[in-house]
Amino acid sequence: MGEMPSGYEPLSLPHRRELSDAEALEAVEAFRALMRQRHTVREYETRAVPEEVIAAAIETAGLAPSGANQQPWHFAAVADPEMKAKIRAAAEEEERQFYEGGAGDAWLAALEPIGTDASKPHLTDAPWLIVVFAQRYGVNPDGSRRKHYYVPESVGIATGFLIAALHAAGLSMLTHTPNPMKFLNGLLDRPENEKPVMILTVGHAARDATVPKAATIKKPIEEIMSVHRGDAERKD
């Protein structure tokens, strides 16, 4: 083994899940069944969601792996109705420009089966908005910049953790990406090194909530997975 870097301190693996092959399959199939019940929702109940639930889900997101363990993310959780109204007004202004010519014909055609438009009532109806920020670079105590690595990949993984955690808590959500989103830095008092990448609306789905039929159609395993087996593993 080569010489370890001076700042490296190895620890024994602190957690280990030891499952038989049968238990592993049962566990992953149970998780798959849970995630099959996740749907993007635009209609929400007025029922509140405890802040502790949101905090636990965000803490779960913070456990995600990241480039050089720099954890280049911030999650702004918004329950204030006045702030949600400001976010909605700004987002809808961007969306109007998008639907009135900012988007190309192909993009608008792709959205038709989803049934979206410039009106975003879910941004005020949902009890919580979680705005995901990507930290493009770090800031040292002396104010100098610190380079971050694999920022989009790291934030994407953390957001996946967050969505799974919220779904496990029985909550519904919608991923919303108005473009541009720079207005969120000013509204939420976030620094220049952070880039808003997504708004998650979070709450309990309304009893009469609907989803686009097109959104329930997922690619089969044959289209999203390829397997490369070694000669020793090939079967006749």
C-alpha positions in Angstrom: 0.0 0.0 0.0 1.3 3.4 -0.9 1.9 6.2 1.6 -1.3 7.9 2.8 -1.9 11.6 2.4 -0.9 13.5 5.6 -4.5 14.7 6.2 -6.1 11.2 5.8 -7.4 9.5 8.9 -9.0 6.1 8.2 -11.8 4.8 10.4 -13.2 1.3 10.6 -16.5 1.1 8.6 -19.0 2.4 11.2 -22.1 0.8 9.7 -22.6 -2.4 7.8 -25.8 -4.0 6.5 -25.2 -7.7 6.1 -28.1 -9.3 4.1 -28.4 -12.7 2.4 -29.1 -12.6 -1.3 -32.7 -13.3 -0.6 -33.0 -10.6 2.0 -31.2 -8.1 -0.3 -33.7 -8.9 -3.1 -36.6 -8.5 -0.7 -35.3 -5.2 0.6 -34.7 -3.7 -2.8 -38.0 -4.9 -4.2 -39.8 -3.3 -1.2 -38.0 0.0 -1.8 -38.9 -0.2 -5.5 -42.5 -0.8 -4.6 -42.4 2.3 -2.4 -40.9 4.5 -5.1 -43.4 3.3 -7.7 -46.0 5.1 -5.6 -44.2 8.4 -6.0 -46.0 10.8 -8.4 -45.5 14.5 -9.2 -48.4 16.3 -7.6 -49.8 19.8 -8.3 -52.8 19.9 -5.9 -52.3 19.9 -2.2 -54.3 19.7 1.0 -54.1 22.6 3.5 -52.9 20.2 6.1 -49.7 21.4 7.7 -46.5 19.4 7.7 -44.4 19.5 10.9 -41.0 21.3 10.5 -39.4 18.3 12.1 -40.4 16.1 9.2 -38.9 18.6 6.7 -35.7 18.9 8.7 -35.3 15.1 8.9 -35.7 14.8 5.2 -33.2 17.6 4.5 -30.7 16.0 7.0 -31.1 12.8 5.0 -30.2 14.7 1.8 -27.1 16.0 3.6 -25.9 12.4 4.0 -25.4 12.0 0.2 -22.0 11.5 -1.2 -20.3 14.5 -2.8 -17.1 15.3 -4.7 -14.2 15.5 -2.1 -17.0 15.4 0.6 -17.4 19.2 0.1 -21.2 18.9 0.4 -21.9 21.8 -2.0 -25.5 22.4 -1.3 -28.0 24.4 0.8 -31.7 23.8 1.2 -33.9 26.7 2.0 -37.2 25.5 3.6 -40.0 28.1 3.2 -43.3 27.9 5.1 -44.0 31.7 5.3 -47.1 32.4 3.2 -45.9 35.9 2.3 -42.6 34.6 1.1 -44.2 31.8 -0.9 -46.4 34.4 -2.6 -43.4 36.4 -3.6 -41.7 33.3 -5.0 -44.8 32.3 -6.9 -45.2 35.8 -8.4 -41.6 35.9 -9.6 -41.7 32.3 -10.9 -44.9 32.9 -12.8 -43.4 36.0 -14.5 -40.5 33.8 -15.7 -42.9 31.1 -16.8 -45.0 33.5 -18.8 -42.0 34.6 -20.8 -41.1 30.9 -21.3 -44.6 29.9 -22.6 -44.9 33.1 -24.7 -41.9 32.5 -26.8 -38.9 31.9 -24.6 -39.2 28.1 -25.2 -38.8 26.6 -28.6 -41.7 24.7 -30.3 -40.1 21.3 -29.6 -39.9 22.0 -25.9 -43.5 23.2 -25.7 -44.6 20.2 -27.7 -42.8 17.9 -25.2 -44.7 19.5 -22.3 -48.1 19.2 -23.8 -48.8 15.6 -22.5 -47.9 16.9 -19.0 -50.4 19.7 -19.1 -48.3 22.5 -17.6 -48.7 26.2 -18.2 -47.5 29.5 -16.6 -49.9 29.3 -13.7 -48.2 27.8 -10.6 -50.8 27.8 -7.7 -49.0 24.9 -6.1 -46.2 27.3 -5.1 -48.6 28.9 -2.6 -50.9 25.9 -1.9 -48.3 23.5 -0.7 -47.3 24.0 3.0 -43.6 24.0 2.2 -41.3 25.0 -0.5 -37.7 23.6 -0.4 -35.4 25.6 -2.7 -32.2 23.6 -3.6 -29.1 25.7 -4.0 -25.8 24.5 -5.5 -22.7 26.1 -4.1 -20.6 26.8 -7.2 -17.5 27.4 -5.0 -16.8 27.5 -1.3 -15.8 30.6 0.7 -13.0 30.4 3.2 -13.1 32.3 6.6 -10.8 35.0 5.0 -13.2 35.4 2.1 -11.1 33.7 -0.5 -12.7 31.2 -2.8 -12.3 27.4 -2.5 -13.0 25.3 -5.6 -15.8 22.7 -5.4 -15.7 19.6 -7.5 -18.6 17.7 -9.3 -21.1 20.2 -8.0 -24.1 19.3 -10.3 -23.6 15.6 -9.8 -23.3 16.0 -6.0 -26.4 18.2 -5.7 -28.4 15.9 -8.0 -27.6 12.9 -5.8 -28.5 14.9 -2.6 -31.8 16.0 -4.2 -32.6 12.4 -5.0 -32.0 11.5 -1.4 -34.3 14.3 -0.4 -37.2 13.3 -2.7 -36.9 9.7 -1.5 -37.0 10.8 2.1 -40.0 13.0 1.6 -41.8 10.2 -0.2 -41.0 7.8 2.6 -42.7 10.3 5.0 -45.9 10.0 3.0 -45.5 13.4 1.4 -46.0 14.5 -2.2 -43.9 16.9 -4.2 -43.3 18.6 -7.5 -39.9 19.5 -9.0 -40.1 23.0 -10.4 -37.4 24.8 -12.3 -38.3 28.2 -13.5 -35.6 29.7 -15.7 -33.8 31.9 -14.8 -34.1 31.5 -11.0 -31.6 34.1 -9.8 -34.5 36.0 -8.1 -34.4 33.3 -5.4 -31.0 34.5 -4.1 -32.4 37.9 -3.4 -35.7 36.7 -1.9 -34.1 34.1 0.4 -30.9 36.1 1.2 -28.5 33.5 -0.2 -24.9 34.4 -1.2 -23.5 34.9 -4.6 -21.7 31.6 -4.7 -25.0 29.7 -4.5 -27.0 28.9 -7.6 -30.7 28.0 -7.2 -31.4 24.8 -9.2 -34.8 23.6 -8.1 -37.9 24.4 -6.1 -39.6 21.4 -4.5 -43.2 21.9 -3.5 -44.0 19.6 -0.6 -47.2 18.6 1.2 -50.0 16.1 1.3 -51.7 15.4 -2.0 -55.3 16.8 -2.2 -58.0 14.2 -2.2 -59.0 15.1 -5.8 -55.4 15.4 -7.0 -54.7 14.2 -10.5 -51.6 13.3 -12.5 -50.9 13.3 -16.2 -51.4 9.8 -17.6 -48.2 10.3 -19.6 -46.2 10.8 -16.4 -47.1 7.3 -15.2 -45.4 5.7 -18.2 -41.8 4.7 -17.3 -39.2 3.1 -19.5 -39.0 -0.7 -19.0 -35.9 -2.2 -17.4 -34.8 -3.5 -20.9 -34.4 0.1 -22.1 -32.5 1.5 -19.1 -30.2 -1.3 -18.2 -27.5 -3.2 -20.0 -25.5 -6.0 -18.4 -21.9 -7.0 -19.3 -21.2 -10.4 -17.8 -17.8 -12.0 -17.8 -17.3 -15.4 -19.6 -17.4 -17.2 -16.2 -20.8 -15.8 -15.5 -22.5 -16.4 -18.8 -25.2 -19.0 -18.9 -26.2 -21.2 -21.8 
